[in-house]
Amino acid sequence: MTESNDPFAAKPYVPPADRDSSEPTPPATDDTAVDAPAPDAPLPAHAPEGTTPESAPTDAAPHLDQDATIPVLSESERAAAETQPTPVVAPPAPGPAPAPEDFSHRYDDHRDADGYGPSAGSSTTQTLPPFAATETAYSHADGGSGGGVAAPPRRRRGRTLAGIVALAVLAGGAGFGGAWAYDETQGDDGSPGVVSSLTDDSAATQTKAPAGTVSAVAEKVLPSVVQINVKGQTESGSGTGIIISSDGQILTNNHVVEVAADNGTITVAFSDGTNAKATIVGRDPKTDLAVVKATGKTGLSPAQLGTSADLKVGQEVVAIGSPFGLESTVTEGIISALNRPVSSSDGSGSSQSTTFPAVQTDAAINPGNSGGPLVDLNGRVIAINSAIRSGTTTSGDAGSIGLGFAIPVDLAKNVSRQLVAGKTVEHAQIGVSVDNFLSDDGITGVGAEVKEVVAGGAGDKAGIKKGDVITAVNGAVVPSSEALVASVRGFNPGEKITVSYTRGGKKAQAAVTLDSDEGKTS
C-alpha cells in the first residue's frame, strides 16, 4: 500500500510469534469466535461508561485487524485526537513467516485498492465479519487512538466486500459461459468441432442481401434482364434487353436488333435458363431504342422503371447485361455526368443520326451490355445502356475505359410507349439547322450557330434568326451543335422551352414551343 493515509500504516501487522507477550492473543478462529472480542479485551470506543468486558455486547464485530488494542477515550481526548493529523509510521521490516496453524487472519502483500483483504488468487485465508456488524463497529470511530491507529472511513469496507462479491459473480458467469462455449466447439475427444455445408444447410451463406446493396439490386433486377441473340444476312451478335411486360415485351437498343430487321432471327435467353424466339415490335433509330416480343412467354417479371428527372452526379448505380456474351454480368459505379451529348456509332452502317442526352457512368459497360439497364440502388431502371468510349485491345476488340453512356429512362419510356402502341415515334424539334461556334481562340466551343431557319417552324415563330448563337436551353449550357440536338431530343413535341442566344454580341432569350418531326427519319 503506497497511500500516505493508510489507516493501518501506524499499526502494522505483527505475526503472533513476534508479538510482545503483553499483547492480547486473538481468539480462536471459527464460525462463532469472530462475533465477540476476547474477555480481557478493552471495550470499543463507543461502549457506555461503566460497562465491563463481561457485560459488553457480544454482537459487535471486532476491528478488521484483530490485534489492534482500542483504548477508551474521554470526550476531551477524542476531540483532541480529531484535530490532530494522523501520523504516518513506516512499517518495520517483516519478521519470519508464522506457522499457518497459529492464526486465522493472515495478510500477504496483495491487497485491493483500499488496502483491505487479500487479492484474488492469494493463498491466504481470512474470516470476515458481517457487513452490518462492521458498520456498527466503525460508526463512531472517526478519529485515531492514542497509539496513532486511524480508523477506516465508515462503509469503506462494506464497498470492498461488495466489489469482491460482484467480481465473484462475474467470474462465475464468465467461467460457465467460457466452458459452455469451449464444449460446444470441441469434439468428444477435445479436438475442434467440424461444421460441414454438405451435412448442415444452416452453414450455407445467406443469400438475402441487405436493402440498398449491389447484391440486393442484383437479386431484384436479374430476373427482368435477358440476353438477346441476333443473326442477319451478313452478321450476327448479341446484346441485352429489359422485360417491360409479363407477356414478353422487351426494351432494348435499336442497334442490337437492327441487323435482324430484314428477315433475320432473334432469340431471347431468360434468367431461368429458358429460351424463346422473338420478333421486332418497333424501332426508333433517332433515339437508338427498340421493342421486341418473345413468343409463348407469360408470367415474366417486368423491371421497375424509375425516372431520370432527378438524377445526381455521383449517385451510385449498377449496370447489368451480357458483355461479350457473358450473360447476367453485374458491375457497379456512379453517375459521372448528366445530359452528355452522345451520337452513337454502332458500326452497322446506318445512315440515321443517333443523338441523345446521355447519362454518363463509370460502371463497366462493354459490347453486349447494349440495351441493358442502368439502375439505382433501389433496383429501379434510370437509363438504358447504349454506347461507350472504348479502348482497343491488341486483338482490336473494344473494351470499357470507364466512359459509358446510357439513354435517360424518361426518354426511353416515351419512345417505347409509342412503339408498343404501333405508332411512328415523333421527336421534338426547333426548326433550325446549326453548326459549332468557337470563341476567338478557335478551339473553345461556346454555342450552336444557326445556319438556317425553317420558315414557319418553331424557331422562326420565336424570332430566332440566322447567325444567332444558341448558348443554353432552360439554363443548361449548350457548347456545341450536337449538344443542342441532344437537349431538344429530351423533350416532347408541344413542350415549351427557353432558348438563350447572342446576336451581335448582345444576349437575348426566346420562348419556343417545340414542333414535331412527324416521325420523319431524315
C-alpha positions, 0 to 999 in steps of 0.5 A: 500500500503506497497511500500516505493515509493508510489507516493501518500504516501506524499499526502494522501487522505483527505475526503472533510469534513476534508479538510482545507477550503483553499483547492480547492473543486473538481468539480462536478462529471459527464460525462463532469466535469472530462475533465477540472480542476476547474477555480481557479485551478493552471495550470499543470506543463507543461502549457506555461508561461503566460497562465491563468486558463481561457485560459488553455486547457480544454482537459487535464485530471486532476491528478488521485487524484483530490485534489492534488494542482500542483504548477508551477515550474521554470526550476531551481526548477524542476531540483532541485526537480529531484535530490532530493529523494522523501520523504516518509510521513506516512499517518495520521490516517483516519478521519470519513467516508464522506457522499457518496453524497459529492464526486465522487472519493472515495478510500477504502483500496483495491487497485491493485498492483500499488496502483491505483483504487479500487479492484474488488468487492469494493463498491466504485465508481470512474470516470476515465479519458481517457487513452490518456488524462492521458498520456498527463497529466503525460508526463512531470511530472517526478519529485515531487512538492514542497509539496513532491507529486511524480508523477506516472511513465508515462503509469503506469496507462494506464497498470492498466486500461488495466489489469482491462479491460482484467480481465473484459473480462475474467470474462465475458467469464468465467461467460457465459461459467460457466452458459452455462455449469451449464444449460446444466447439470441441469434439468428444475427444477435445479436438475442434468441432467440424461444421460441414455445408454438405451435412448442415444447410444452416452453414450455407451463406445467406443469400438475402442481401441487405436493402440498398446493396449491389447484391440486393439490386442484383437479386431484384433486377436479374430476373427482368434482364435477358440476353438477346441473340441476333443473326442477319444476312451478313452478321450476327451478335448479341446484346441485352434487353429489359422485360417491360411486360409479363407477356414478353415485351422487351426494351432494348437498343435499336442497334442490337436488333437492327441487323435482324430487321430484314428477315433475320432471327432473334432469340431471347435467353431468360434468367431461368435458363429458358429460351424463346424466339422473338420478333421486332415490335418497333424501332426508333433509330433517332433515339437508338431504342427498340421493342421486341416480343418473345413468343409463348412467354407469360408470367415474366417479371417486368423491371421497375422503371424509375425516372431520370428527372432527378438524377445526381452526379455521383449517385451510385448505380449498377449496370447489368447485361451480357458483355461479350456474351457473358450473360447476367454480368453485374458491375457497379459505379456512379453517375459521372455526368448528366445530359452528355451529348452522345451520337452513337456509332454502332458500326452497322452502317446506318445512315440515321443520326443517333443523338441523345442526352446521355447519362454518363457512368463509370460502371463497366459497360462493354459490347453486349451490355447494349440495351441493358439497364442502368439502375439505382440502388433501389433496383429501379431502371434510370437509363438504358445502356447504349454506347461507350468510349472504348479502348482497343485491345491488341486483338482490336476488340473494344473494351470499357475505359470507364466512359459509358453512356446510357439513354435517360429512362424518361426518354426511353419510356416515351419512345417505347410507349409509342412503339408498343402502341404501333405508332411512328415515334415523333421527336421534338424539334426547333426548326433550325439547322446549326453548326459549332461556334468557337470563341476567338481562340478557335478551339473553345466551343461556346454555342450552336450557330444557326445556319438556317431557319425553317420558315414557319417552324418553331424557331422562326415563330420565336424570332430566332434568326440566322447567325444567332448563337444558341448558348443554353436551353432552360439554363443548361449550357449548350457548347456545341451543335450536337449538344443542342440536338441532344437537349431538344431530343429530351423533350416532347413535341408541344413542350415549351422551352427557353432558348438563350442566344447572342446576336451581335454580341448582345444576349437575348432569350426566346420562348419556343414551343417545340414542333414535331418531326412527324416521325420523319427519319431524315 
